[in-house]
Amino acid sequence: MNEINASRLEHRSLCHTDWPFFLDLNSDRRVMSFISDPLNEETIRLHYFEPRLQTWYKGCKHWLCLVISEKDTRKPMGITGFIERSEGIAEVGFILKPEYQGRGYGGESLKEIIKLAFTQYHYHKVVATVTSGNEASRRTLKRAGFQQEGTLRKSYYLNGRRQDDWLFGLLKEETGF
């Protein structure tokens, strides 16, 4: 995977030395409150970190996982990427440390990931799933051009109860890529 760059950001493939950062990010309840119930270190490593270290190629069954860093400091601030969900459709995702949220970094990174999915890997659609109530992610997706296509009612168990998922989609022809 080649590095991709935005005006303020760099993206690079996840590597073994990112484990402390990845663990910290995935253990932070402020970050994970709309994503996952608390997980132990072994589960995070075996089920979320190690599979994302594998070489990614179109059609594989694991996430392309990129570390988002500030260009100036090269300090990791989050992760992003996508996974192929079906022929021609990729699901995008992004997670930022709390100190980088609300500063436009998520939208800037998302724009580059969408561009990568459409131009280099030739997907015709990208989708995203957001747990209801996650208004910050919803706004970021809508600013990037995504349309909310529906709601899966009580489809995700989180925080001790069934939650709704909001479904978003963006077609390549809606972007100009």
Summary of the structure (lengths in Angstrom):
residues: 177
radius of gyration: 15.4
end to end distance: 19.8
largest distance: 42.4
contacts: 514
relative contact order: 0.15
helix: 34%
strand: 36%
